[in-house]
Amino acid sequence: MTALREHVHLNETALNQIKTFAHPKKGHSAEFLIAIGEKAESTHAIRIVPSPVDYWITTTYARERTYRMWWMWKHASMARIAAYEALAERFRRGWRNLRRSKKSFQEKFRRYSRNETG
């Protein structure tokens, strides 16, 4: 909190609000602070909850970005938003929280890639 106080110049109200934030839940939500001026009345916390389509458009998870690139290539004949909607329907909150092992996803992706490109 000292870094936020010294470098971003946040007041105690803002710092106290930040302390209540939960850790971001990938694919579920993240909290942000909006501070306009120094009064407590102008300091607000917001929670962003992405839709499944929003999630897939904005994911930064490396494996998901690679899969998204392959998915969009495979579904190039579809309208871009329709391809994102189909991807979001298949994996609503990305891969990270799925119960399957990472290895099974990697193997499945390799098989698809070999079949589609080779």
Secondary structure, 3 states (H helix, E strand, C coil): CHHHHHHHCCCHHHHHHHHCCCCCECCCEEEEEEECCCCHHHEEEEEECCCHHHHHHHCCCHHHHHHHHHHHHHCCCCCHHHHHHHHHHHCCCCCCCCCCCHHHHHHHHHHHHHHHHC
